[in-house]
Amino acid sequence: MAEDWLADVRKYVADADENVVKAIIRYCGIALQNRDSSLVAFSDSKETDRVRENYLKKKLGLTNSDAELDGAIAAVGDRMKEDRTKNRVTVYYLLAEHFGLLSIFGGSSASAAPLAAAAGLGAAAVAGTAATAAVEPVVAAPTPAPEPAPAAAAPAYAASSYEDDDTGGGGLGWLKWLLLAALLALLLFFLMRSCSPEATAPVDDGMTTEATGGEAADAAAGDAAATVAVPEGAGVVAGDVDGKPKLTVYFDSGKSDVTNDLAAAAAKVKAYIDANPTAKLAVSGYNDPTGNAAVNAEISKKRAQGVGKALEAVGIPATAIELVKPSDTTDTSGDNTAARRVEVTVQ
């Protein structure tokens, strides 16, 4: 789905930071690939609750009362009331600007006073937000690395990159290592536990995906969770996206073994490829945020490779299967069961 996210943000903030917009796009991840989940429905209380809990509290780290956070969300909705399509990227940019937390996405902090007044928030609420921003440990010190391309334009894996890439992060992988270094200095025992994949407490790398499916995404996973149950451990969930079949293959913690259920679940995918010989299947691997990042990155690759071979085994041509790396293989939504997955979608 082609969308000029920067142009939409600049309808409200003329000098909007392009790098911040790119970082928010990566955070939203696959939520932006679906028209419905790329928009925020301010009239839906479940949707605004997800924005409050997943974005304002988890991502921005705000500790304001729910009433104050809901007031800020309502103020953004009122600001965009004349816009029929309230894009998620624009909503998130305006909320981060409101709370003076654009620095989380690599931008400079901005005053929250104008929107705070519109939301009915007092000076104490703004001050509380500023205090929260002050404890962000490593965002402002180093110069951010160049931003990679948005998730929707993620390139197909070349065979060599699939074997050599072991960073497990996106364009701000350095931030994760700085955070880990700070934690290790305070709690030395984390060093021993980090050797086990997907076994230690999650570490926010500042670039999580929102597809809780990366929040494995915020709206996309929240909507999916309401209709499809994620299996405990290994399993397969089959579905459709825009009339095309989709498979989500789940894995046990620290494992890359593909469940035997995939053969039966892939029948509809094979039928689609047989009927559309020019179609391609994108296979993308993810891992949860716990444990050693390099080990986890290798696990996500092995998972994608295993699913690709399993698809070949049911008769799907190897030429129709492409291993596509998402902008960030690590899913920090907090739902580790949903994060340990491989997604198979028709391109």
C-alpha positions as CSV (number, residue, x, y, z in Angstrom):
1,M,0.0,0.0,0.0
2,A,1.7,3.2,-1.2
3,E,1.4,6.1,1.2
4,D,3.3,9.4,1.5
5,W,3.4,9.4,5.3
6,L,5.8,12.4,5.6
7,A,3.4,14.5,3.5
8,D,0.5,13.5,5.7
9,V,2.4,14.5,8.9
10,R,3.4,17.8,7.4
11,K,-0.2,18.8,6.9
12,Y,-0.2,19.3,10.7
13,V,3.6,20.0,11.4
14,A,5.1,21.9,8.5
15,D,8.7,21.2,9.6
16,A,8.1,17.6,10.7
17,D,11.4,15.7,11.1
18,E,11.7,13.2,8.2
19,N,13.9,10.8,10.2
20,V,11.4,10.7,13.0
21,V,8.7,9.8,10.6
22,K,10.8,7.0,9.2
23,A,11.5,5.7,12.7
24,I,7.7,5.7,13.5
25,I,7.1,3.9,10.2
26,R,9.5,1.1,11.3
27,Y,7.9,1.0,14.7
28,C,4.4,0.5,13.2
29,G,5.8,-2.3,10.9
30,I,3.3,-4.5,9.2
31,A,0.4,-2.6,10.7
32,L,0.9,-0.1,7.8
33,Q,0.5,-2.8,5.1
34,N,-3.2,-3.1,5.8
35,R,-5.5,-0.2,5.1
36,D,-7.7,-0.7,8.2
37,S,-4.8,-1.1,10.7
38,S,-2.9,1.8,9.2
39,L,-5.6,4.2,10.4
40,V,-6.7,5.1,13.9
41,A,-10.4,5.0,14.6
42,F,-10.9,7.6,17.4
43,S,-14.6,6.6,17.8
44,D,-13.6,3.1,18.8
45,S,-12.7,2.9,22.5
46,K,-10.8,-0.4,22.0
47,E,-8.6,1.3,19.4
48,T,-7.8,4.3,21.6
49,D,-7.2,2.1,24.6
50,R,-4.6,0.2,22.5
51,V,-2.9,3.5,21.5
52,R,-2.8,4.5,25.2
53,E,-1.5,1.2,26.5
54,N,0.8,0.1,23.7
55,Y,2.1,3.4,22.4
56,L,1.9,6.0,25.1
57,K,2.7,3.7,28.0
58,K,4.9,1.0,26.5
59,K,6.7,2.8,23.7
60,L,6.9,6.4,25.1
61,G,7.1,5.2,28.7
62,L,4.6,7.7,30.0
63,T,3.3,7.3,33.6
64,N,0.5,9.9,33.5
65,S,-3.0,8.9,34.6
66,D,-5.2,7.2,32.0
67,A,-7.5,10.3,32.0
68,E,-4.5,12.6,31.1
69,L,-3.4,10.2,28.3
70,D,-6.9,9.8,27.0
71,G,-7.2,13.6,26.9
72,A,-4.1,13.9,24.8
73,I,-5.4,11.2,22.4
74,A,-8.7,13.0,22.1
75,A,-6.9,16.3,21.5
76,V,-5.1,14.8,18.5
77,G,-8.3,13.4,17.2
78,D,-9.9,16.8,17.5
79,R,-7.0,18.3,15.7
80,M,-7.4,15.9,12.8
81,K,-11.3,15.9,12.8
82,E,-11.4,17.5,9.3
83,D,-9.2,14.6,7.9
84,R,-11.3,11.6,6.8
85,T,-8.2,9.3,7.0
86,K,-6.4,9.6,10.3
87,N,-3.1,7.9,9.5
88,R,-1.5,6.0,12.4
89,V,2.0,7.5,11.6
90,T,0.6,11.1,11.8
91,V,-1.3,10.3,15.1
92,Y,1.8,8.8,16.7
93,Y,4.0,11.8,15.5
94,L,1.5,14.3,17.0
95,L,1.3,12.4,20.3
96,A,5.1,12.2,20.6
97,E,5.4,15.9,19.7
98,H,2.7,16.7,22.3
99,F,4.6,15.0,25.1
100,G,8.0,16.3,24.0
101,L,9.3,12.8,23.2
102,L,10.3,13.0,19.6
103,S,13.8,12.3,20.8
104,I,12.7,8.6,21.3
105,F,12.6,8.4,17.5
106,G,15.8,10.4,17.0
107,G,14.3,13.8,16.9
108,S,14.6,16.9,19.2
109,S,12.2,17.3,22.1
110,A,9.4,19.8,21.4
111,S,7.2,21.8,23.7
112,A,4.0,20.1,24.8
113,A,2.2,23.2,25.9
114,P,-0.1,24.0,22.9
115,L,-1.6,20.5,22.6
116,A,-1.6,20.1,26.4
117,A,-3.8,23.1,26.6
118,A,-6.1,21.8,24.0
119,A,-6.4,18.5,25.9
120,G,-7.1,20.2,29.1
121,L,-3.9,19.1,30.8
122,G,-2.2,21.2,33.4
123,A,1.4,22.3,33.8
124,A,1.9,19.4,36.3
125,A,1.0,16.9,33.6
126,V,3.5,18.4,31.1
127,A,6.2,18.5,33.8
128,G,5.5,14.9,34.6
129,T,6.0,14.1,30.9
130,A,9.2,16.0,30.8
131,A,10.5,14.1,33.8
132,T,9.7,10.8,32.0
133,A,11.6,12.0,28.9
134,A,14.6,12.9,31.1
135,V,15.1,9.3,32.2
136,E,15.5,8.1,28.6
137,P,19.1,6.8,29.0
138,V,20.9,7.0,25.7
139,V,18.7,8.6,23.0
140,A,20.3,12.1,22.9
141,A,24.0,11.3,23.3
142,P,25.2,9.5,20.2
143,T,24.5,10.7,16.6
144,P,21.9,8.3,15.2
145,A,23.0,6.0,12.4
146,P,21.4,6.6,8.9
147,E,17.8,5.4,8.9
148,P,17.2,2.2,6.8
149,A,14.2,2.0,4.4
150,P,10.7,1.6,5.8
151,A,9.4,-1.9,6.5
152,A,7.1,-2.0,3.5
153,A,10.1,-1.7,1.2
154,A,12.3,-4.3,2.9
155,P,14.4,-6.1,0.3
156,A,14.4,-9.8,-0.3
157,Y,17.2,-11.7,1.5
158,A,20.1,-12.5,-0.7
159,A,21.5,-16.0,0.1
160,S,24.7,-14.4,1.6
161,S,22.8,-11.9,3.8
162,Y,20.7,-14.7,5.2
163,E,23.9,-16.5,6.3
164,D,26.0,-13.5,7.4
165,D,23.6,-11.1,9.2
166,D,23.5,-11.8,12.9
167,T,22.7,-8.4,14.4
168,G,19.0,-9.1,15.0
169,G,18.2,-5.4,14.9
170,G,17.3,-2.5,12.6
171,G,19.1,0.8,11.8
172,L,19.5,1.6,15.5
173,G,21.0,-1.6,16.6
174,W,23.7,0.5,18.5
175,L,21.0,1.7,20.9
176,K,20.2,-1.9,22.0
177,W,23.9,-2.5,22.8
178,L,24.2,0.7,24.8
179,L,21.2,-0.2,26.8
180,L,22.5,-3.7,27.4
181,A,25.9,-2.3,28.5
182,A,24.2,0.0,31.1
183,L,22.1,-2.9,32.5
184,L,25.2,-5.2,32.6
185,A,27.1,-2.6,34.6
186,L,24.3,-2.5,37.2
187,L,23.2,-6.2,37.2
188,L,26.2,-8.4,36.4
189,F,24.2,-11.6,36.5
190,F,22.4,-10.7,33.3
191,L,25.7,-11.4,31.5
192,M,25.4,-15.1,32.3
193,R,21.7,-15.4,31.5
194,S,22.0,-13.6,28.2
195,C,23.7,-16.7,26.7
196,S,20.4,-18.5,26.5
197,P,18.2,-17.5,23.5
198,E,14.7,-16.1,24.3
199,A,15.3,-16.7,28.1
200,T,16.0,-13.4,29.8
201,A,13.8,-10.4,30.6
202,P,13.0,-8.2,27.5
203,V,15.2,-5.3,26.7
204,D,13.7,-2.4,24.8
205,D,15.9,-1.7,21.8
206,G,14.1,1.5,20.9
207,M,13.0,0.2,17.5
208,T,10.3,-2.4,18.2
209,T,7.7,-3.3,15.6
210,E,4.1,-2.6,16.2
211,A,2.7,-5.3,14.2
212,T,1.5,-7.0,18.0
213,G,1.3,-9.6,16.1
214,G,5.3,-6.2,17.0
215,E,2.9,-5.0,19.5
216,A,4.7,-8.1,16.9
217,A,2.1,-4.7,16.4
218,D,-0.3,-2.5,17.9
219,A,-3.5,-2.3,15.8
220,A,-2.7,-5.2,13.5
221,A,-2.0,-7.7,16.3
222,G,-4.7,-6.3,18.5
223,D,-7.3,-6.9,15.7
224,A,-5.9,-10.3,14.9
225,A,-5.9,-11.4,18.5
226,A,-9.7,-10.7,18.7
227,T,-10.4,-13.2,15.9
228,V,-7.5,-15.7,15.8
229,A,-6.1,-17.6,18.8
230,V,-2.3,-17.8,18.9
231,P,-1.3,-21.3,19.7
232,E,0.9,-22.0,22.8
233,G,4.2,-23.1,21.4
234,A,4.5,-24.6,17.9
235,G,1.4,-24.3,15.6
236,V,0.0,-22.8,12.4
237,V,-2.7,-20.2,11.8
238,A,-4.1,-19.8,8.3
239,G,-6.0,-16.7,7.1
240,D,-6.5,-14.3,4.2
241,V,-5.3,-10.8,3.5
242,D,-7.0,-8.9,0.7
243,G,-8.3,-12.2,-0.7
244,K,-4.9,-13.8,-0.7
245,P,-4.0,-16.7,1.6
246,K,-1.6,-16.1,4.5
247,L,0.1,-18.4,7.0
248,T,1.6,-17.6,10.4
249,V,3.8,-20.4,11.7
250,Y,4.6,-20.3,15.5
251,F,7.5,-21.9,17.3
252,D,8.5,-23.1,20.7
253,S,10.9,-20.8,22.6
254,G,14.5,-21.1,21.4
255,K,13.5,-23.6,18.6
256,S,13.3,-23.5,14.8
257,D,11.6,-26.8,14.2
258,V,8.6,-26.4,11.9
259,T,5.4,-28.0,13.1
260,N,4.0,-30.9,11.0
261,D,0.7,-29.0,10.9
262,L,2.2,-26.8,8.2
263,A,1.7,-29.4,5.4
264,A,-2.1,-29.4,5.8
265,A,-2.4,-25.6,6.4
266,A,-0.3,-24.8,3.3
267,A,-2.8,-26.5,0.9
268,K,-4.7,-23.3,0.2
269,V,-1.4,-21.4,-0.4
270,K,-0.3,-24.1,-2.9
271,A,-3.6,-23.9,-4.7
272,Y,-3.2,-20.2,-5.0
273,I,0.3,-20.5,-6.4
274,D,-0.8,-23.2,-8.8
275,A,-3.5,-20.9,-10.1
276,N,-1.2,-17.8,-10.2
277,P,2.2,-19.1,-11.3
278,T,3.8,-15.6,-11.4
279,A,2.9,-14.9,-7.7
280,K,5.6,-15.0,-5.1
281,L,5.5,-15.9,-1.4
282,A,7.3,-13.7,1.1
283,V,8.6,-15.7,4.0
284,S,9.7,-13.5,7.0
285,G,11.1,-14.8,10.4
286,Y,10.7,-13.1,13.8
287,N,11.9,-13.8,17.3
288,D,11.0,-12.5,20.7
289,P,13.2,-9.9,22.5
290,T,14.5,-12.1,25.3
291,G,18.0,-13.4,25.4
292,N,21.1,-12.9,23.3
293,A,20.4,-10.7,20.3
294,A,22.8,-12.4,17.9
295,V,21.6,-15.9,18.8
296,N,18.0,-14.7,18.4
297,A,18.7,-13.3,14.9
298,E,20.1,-16.6,13.8
299,I,17.0,-18.3,15.2
300,S,14.7,-16.0,13.2
301,K,16.6,-16.8,10.0
302,K,16.6,-20.6,10.7
303,R,12.8,-20.4,11.2
304,A,12.3,-18.7,7.9
305,Q,14.6,-21.1,6.1
306,G,12.8,-24.1,7.7
307,V,9.4,-22.8,6.6
308,G,10.7,-22.2,3.1
309,K,11.9,-25.8,2.8
310,A,8.6,-27.1,4.3
311,L,6.7,-25.2,1.6
312,E,8.9,-26.7,-1.1
313,A,8.1,-30.2,0.4
314,V,4.4,-29.7,-0.2
315,G,5.0,-29.0,-3.9
316,I,5.4,-25.2,-4.0
317,P,8.2,-24.3,-6.5
318,A,11.4,-22.9,-4.9
319,T,11.3,-20.1,-7.5
320,A,8.0,-18.9,-5.9
321,I,9.5,-18.6,-2.4
322,E,11.4,-15.5,-1.4
323,L,13.0,-15.1,2.1
324,V,12.2,-11.5,2.9
325,K,13.8,-9.8,5.9
326,P,11.5,-7.4,7.9
327,S,12.9,-4.1,9.1
328,D,13.3,-5.6,12.5
329,T,13.2,-9.4,13.2
330,T,12.8,-8.8,16.9
331,D,9.2,-8.3,18.2
332,T,9.0,-6.5,21.5
333,S,5.3,-6.4,21.9
334,G,5.4,-8.2,25.2
335,D,3.6,-11.2,23.9
336,N,6.5,-13.6,23.4
337,T,4.3,-16.5,22.2
338,A,3.1,-14.3,19.2
339,A,6.5,-13.0,18.6
340,R,8.1,-16.4,17.9
341,R,6.7,-16.7,14.3
342,V,7.3,-16.8,10.6
343,E,4.8,-15.0,8.3
344,V,4.0,-16.3,4.8
345,T,2.3,-13.8,2.6
346,V,1.5,-13.6,-1.2
347,Q,3.2,-10.7,-2.9
